[in-house]
Amino acid sequence: MEVFGVALSLLVMFSGFGLLIGLLFGFFGMGGSFLVTPALLVMGYKTDVAVASGLAFVFGTSVIATLKHRDLGQVDYKLGVLMIAGTTAGIEVGKIGLHWLQDIGLANTVVSVSYVFLLGAIGVFITYNAVKGGDDDGGVSHDADGDEELDADDIPDIAKKIQSYRVPPMMKLRGGVRVSLWMILSVAFLTGLLSGFLGVGGGFIRMPALFYLIGVPVPVAVGTDLFEIVFSGGIGSFLYAIDGAVDLAIVAPLLAGSALGARMGAAATSLVEESEIKVYFGVMLLLGATAVAVREVGGIVEMPVLDLVSLAIIVGAALLVSGAVVVSSIRELRAEKTRPAAQTAD
């Protein structure tokens, strides 16, 4: 059975996949193209169609998720605009470095090794700090008030150091964070440099950078990162759409599923403890690093089956982490319902 020329089974599969990725997208602020694009490639779609459709999906999902985070007061537009300016400049410089490596024939090797190392290093760092901090790590309010000062204990040490450089003009961000404009632009430039060099959207770099380097609360870091992705994903998908590479038969069912998933994921950030968000994020990056390493090994030893193993690791990681997010959210909702009853009994 076909609908609009597409097999019904494919539509159902794409919708379910969109729901899964949308949940992760709304919860972490990470682009879903790192899941969608390799999946489409394995299914036999052309490279430009896979990349373009992944970007179009990321754009649509980021709009949905950003609107939900806006409703929760978790988007800092001022910080987002500054980060867009800095990352754009960084991406351009990163591209220059990438082209130079291509000219000398080292691009694939250097980028692959750097990508695995960066994913793994950030994953280990975030997971270690979240687990070590336990319940005391992540006490920052999820509903960050722009006029409310954060407790100094809730700000990472690196961010405290960066905030200590009082170079005018000083910017006040959500959660009462005060940091120099030049520090924000420097962090944005460095994250953009990595994004341009590695050829990725950079959500897995920007989100932890906003928390660990600038010091904004994790939910605000997620919401602001999504706000940035609206622009980067929108520009990228528009340019590909002009060339006719965006396949709406793929994008439409993916967005239909992600419309619900993205709002669920965004809502979960106001329920799940920040320490748990960081643990899940770290685990996701570690499994992503493993998947990329497996794929690269498959290319070196010429074993195409390892591409399927790599995709299985990525999809399995997405299922595992999204399941943990849903369970944690349901547990927290149940706990909130029992608290009033317990207080009444007292």
N, C-alpha and C positions, 0 to 999 in steps of 0.2 A: 504493500500500500504506500502511495506517495502523496505528499502534501506540498503544493507549489514546486513540483519537480524533485523533491527530496524525500528519500525513504523515511517513513514514520519512525522507524527504529533509530535512525540517525538523529532526528529531531528530538526524540526523547533522551537519547544519550547526551546530546549537546546541552539540552536544558538541565539535566542532572549535573553535568560537568560545570555548567555555569553557576548553579546553586552552590556547589562545593567551593569553587574559586572565589565567588562573590563573598562568601562567608569569611574566607581567609583575607580577602582584599580589604573588606570593611574592618576587620579586626586588627590587622597588622599595618595597613597602609602600603603594602607591597603590590607592585604591578603583577597582574596575572599572566603576562605574556611568557614568563619563564616556565609556565605550565602549559599554556595553550599552544604556543608555537611549536615546541618539540612534539606534542601530541599530534598536531596536524601534519607535521613532516612525516612522522611514522605512518600516518594513515594514507600517505601518498600524495598530499597536496604539494603544489609547486612552492618553492622557497618564498617568492615574493607574495604569494597569496597567503601563506601561513603567517609571515611576518606582518603583513598589512591587516589581516583579519584579527590577529592578536592585538595589534595596536588599537584598532577600532573598538574591540571589546574592552580593552583597558580604559579607553576614553569614556565609553558609556557607563561602565561600572564605577569609575572614579567619580563621575557626576552624581550618581545615585548615593554612593557612600559618603561623599562630601556633604550632601544635603542633610543626611542623617546626623553626621558629626556636628554640622552647624546647629541643628536643633538641640543638640546636647551641650552646646557652648564649647566645642572642642576644636575650633578652627581659629588660628591667629592669622588674619588676612595680612596684617602689616609684615609679620615675619615671613609669610608665604611669598609675598611680592619681592622682598629683599633676597630670599633664597633663590627665587626664579632668576633674578638678575645675576647673582653670583654664580649659580650653577651653569647658566647659559655661557658665560665667559669661560668657565672651567672646561665645559664640554668641547668648546672650539679648540682650546689649547691641547686637550687630551686627544682630539682627532688628529692634530698635527703630529703628535708623538706616535700615534698608531700608524699613520701613513708612512712615517720614517721607518718604522719597524717592518712594514710591508715591503718597502723598497729594498731592504737588506735581507728579506726572506726569513725574519724571525717572529713575525706577528703572531701566527697561530700558536707557536710554542709558548711565547712569553705571556700572551693573553690568557691561555688556558691555565698555565701554572699560577699566574697572578689571581685569576678568578677563583680557583680552588683554594688557594692560600687565604685570600681575603674572606671568602665565605666561611671557611673553617675557623679562621682567627676570630672573626666577629662573633661567630656562633659560640666558640669556647668561652670568649670573654664575657658575653652576655649571660650565658647559662651559669658559668662559675659564680659571677657576682650575684645573680638572682638567687641561686641555691645557697650561697654563703650568707646572704643577707637574711634569708628566711622570712618570717613574718614582719620583721622590722624593716625590710627593704621594700620600698614602694608604698610609703605612707602618704604620698601626695594625693590630694583629693582628686577624684575623677572629674567632678564638676568644677574645674578650675575657674576661680573668679579672677577677672582681670585686675581687681583692686585689692585682692587678698595676698598678703605676703606669705611665701613658702617658708616652712621651717628649714633652717640651715642643714639639718640632718637629712633632709629629703633630697638634697642636691648633690650629685656626684662630685667627687674631689676635683676631677679634671675641669668640670664646668665652673666650680668655685674659682679655680685658678684663672680661667678665661674671663669670668665676670669681674675679677679683681683688677683687670687692666682698664682703668677709667679714662679711656681716650675719647674725648667728645667727637661727635654727639652721642649721648647715651640714649638707648631705646628701652622703653618699658613694654614688656611682653605679657601675655596672659599668665596668670599665676603670680603676678608681682615680680617677675624676673626682670632685672636691669642689666643690660650688657651693651658694650660699645657697638656702634654700627659697623665699625671696621672689623671687629671680631666675627660678627654675623656674616659679613661678606667674605671674610677669609675662610670660614668653615664651609660656606656655600661654594666657593671657588674650588676648594680641595675635593669636596664630594663630587662636584661637576667634572673635575679633572679625571677622577677615577671612573666616572660614568662614561665620559667620552673615550677614555683609553680602553676600557673593557667592552664598550659597545653595548651597555645595558641601561635600563631605565634609571637604576640607582636607588630605588625605594628601600632596598635592604641596607644601603649605605646611609641615606638621609635620615631615616627614622631613628636609628640609634645615635646618629650625630646630633640630632636636635635635642635628644635627652642627655646624652653623656657629655657633649661638648658645650651646648648652649644652656642646658639646664631646665628646659620646659617640661611639664608633666608628660608622662608617656601617652595618655589619651590625646592630649593636645598635639604631641609630636606626630601621632598617627593621622589625626584630622588635617593638620597642616601639610603633611606629606602628600595626602590624597588631593588636597587643593592644588598643589604643584603639578601632580600627575594629570589633572584635568587639562592643563595647558600643554604639557609635553606630549601627552597621548593624543590630544586634539590636533595639534600641528602635524604630528607624524602621520596620523590616520588620514588627515585631509590631503597631504601630499601624495600618499599612496592611492587614495581614492581618485585623484585626478588621472592617474595612470590606469585606473580600472582594476586594481589588484585586490580591492576589498570584496570579499564574497559574502553578500548579505544572507545567503542561505545558511552560512555558518554563524555569522555574527548575531542574527536575530534570535535564534533559540538560546544561544549562550547568554545574551542579555536578558531574555525572558526569565531564565533561571537565576541569574545573578541579581536581578532587581530585588528579589526576596532575600537572597543570601547576603548581599552587601549590607542591607538594613539590619539583618540579624547580627552580622559580625560587628557593625558599628555600635549597635545597642549593647552587645556583650562587653564592650570596653568599659561601660559604666557599671557592670556587675562583677566582672572578674578582677581579682586583686592584681595590682601592677606587677608584683613579683611573679605571678603565674603568667602574665602576658609575656614577660621577658624570658621566662623559661621556655614557653612554647615557641617564641620567636627564635631563640637560640637553637633549639632542637631542629626547627625547620631549616635553618641555615646549614647546620651540620649535615643533615641528610641531603640537602641540595648540593653541598660540596662533594659528598660521596657520589651522588648521581653524575655530576660533571666529570669527576675523576674516572668513574667507570666508563663513561662515554669516550673520553680521551684515550684510555687504555685500549678500548675496542678499535679506535682508529689506528693506533700504533701497531697492534698485532693483527689488524684486518679481520676482526670478528664482529660482523654486523649484529649478531645476536645480543651483544653487550649494549647496543642502542636501546633494544627493548627492555633489557634489565635496568638501564638508566631511567627510562620512562616509568617503569614499574616502581622504582624507588621514589621518584618524584610524586607520582599519583598516590602511592602508599603513604608517603609522608603527609600529603595533603589530607587524606582520609583520617589518618591517625590524629593529627593536630586539630583538624576541624571537629572531630568527634570529642576530643578532650575539651575544646572550647565550649561546645554545646552542653556537655555534662557539667562542667564547672558553672556555667550560667544557670542551668536548672537547679543545681545544688544551692547556689546563692539565692535564687528566687524562693526556694523552699525555706531556707534559713530566715529570710526576711518575713515570710508569712508566719513563722513560728515565734518570732521575737515579740510581736504585739500580744500574742496569746500568753506568752510567759510573763510579760510585764503586767498584764491584767491579773494573772493569777497571784503575783506578788502583792 
